[in-house]
Structure formats: C-alpha cells, structure tokens
Amino acid sequence: MDHLTRAQCLHSLDLLVGQEDAFAHAFFPLLFARAPELRVLFGDNIDDPTQQVRVLYRMMMAFAGNDVTLIAGLRLIGFRLAMRGLGADQAELMANTLIGTLKRQLGNSWQSDFAFAWRIEKEDALDAMALGADLMAA
C-alpha cells in the first residue's frame, strides 16, 4: 500500500476515535445480519462487547497498514475459509461486506477518496486471503 493510501485509511479511521464502543455495538449486529457466515471468523465470544472492541481495533490496525498484522491475519482468514471448503468468492463477499458495513456505519463522514483507498486495500486483502488458501491446499 502506498503512503497516500495508508494516510487516507488512517484518516478515515480517525473518525472512529472516541466512539469505538458505540461503533462496535452497531457494526457487528449489522455485519452478521448481512452475512451470518462471517460470525465463525470472529470466534465464539464475539457477542461480548469487550471482544467486539478488541476485534474492531485489530481490523483498524490491519486497514491502517500494519503490514505484519494485515498479512498474517488475512492469510489466516484465507486458510480458515479454505479449511471450510469456501473459495475466493467467499473471500470477496467477506471483504465487500466488511468494507460495505464500515461505509454504512461511517455514513456521511465517508468520502470518496477514503472509499477508493479502502477498495485498494481490499485488493491487497484478497491477495493475502488467496495466499492463505493456497497454503492450505499445499
């Protein structure tokens, strides 16, 4: 991810600072209503508000460009998807749902340059998930 894209992602995440609890409380029920199959990727205790905020922070770090966290986490997700017999189409669905739900939650604060930056990040995320699936198949 280039410097400008990373800066745009970081700026969009700044919108969440101070409202993480409320955001997580609204985000996860909406996400699971839109794609219930994603629940398995977050662990059994994802309904716990404290765990929701922890997961939200991990996602924020990944999208903010902490490359080690991003690549390792997304490879693991790809690996887990492949273990469940799910293919690239499910990874695409997951990425679209996560990003779409974040966009909906951010509402009017979402600007086109941020949306563009997160679309670029989605491509990187899908590549990392595909690599994880390939490692599972090997």
Secondary structure as GFF3:
##gff-version 3
##sequence-region A 1 138
A	DSSP	alpha_helix	3	14	.	.	.	ID=ss1
A	DSSP	alpha_helix	20	34	.	.	.	ID=ss2
A	DSSP	three_ten_helix	36	42	.	.	.	ID=ss3
A	DSSP	alpha_helix	49	63	.	.	.	ID=ss4
A	DSSP	alpha_helix	67	83	.	.	.	ID=ss5
A	DSSP	alpha_helix	88	106	.	.	.	ID=ss6
A	DSSP	three_ten_helix	107	109	.	.	.	ID=ss7
A	DSSP	alpha_helix	112	137	.	.	.	ID=ss8
###
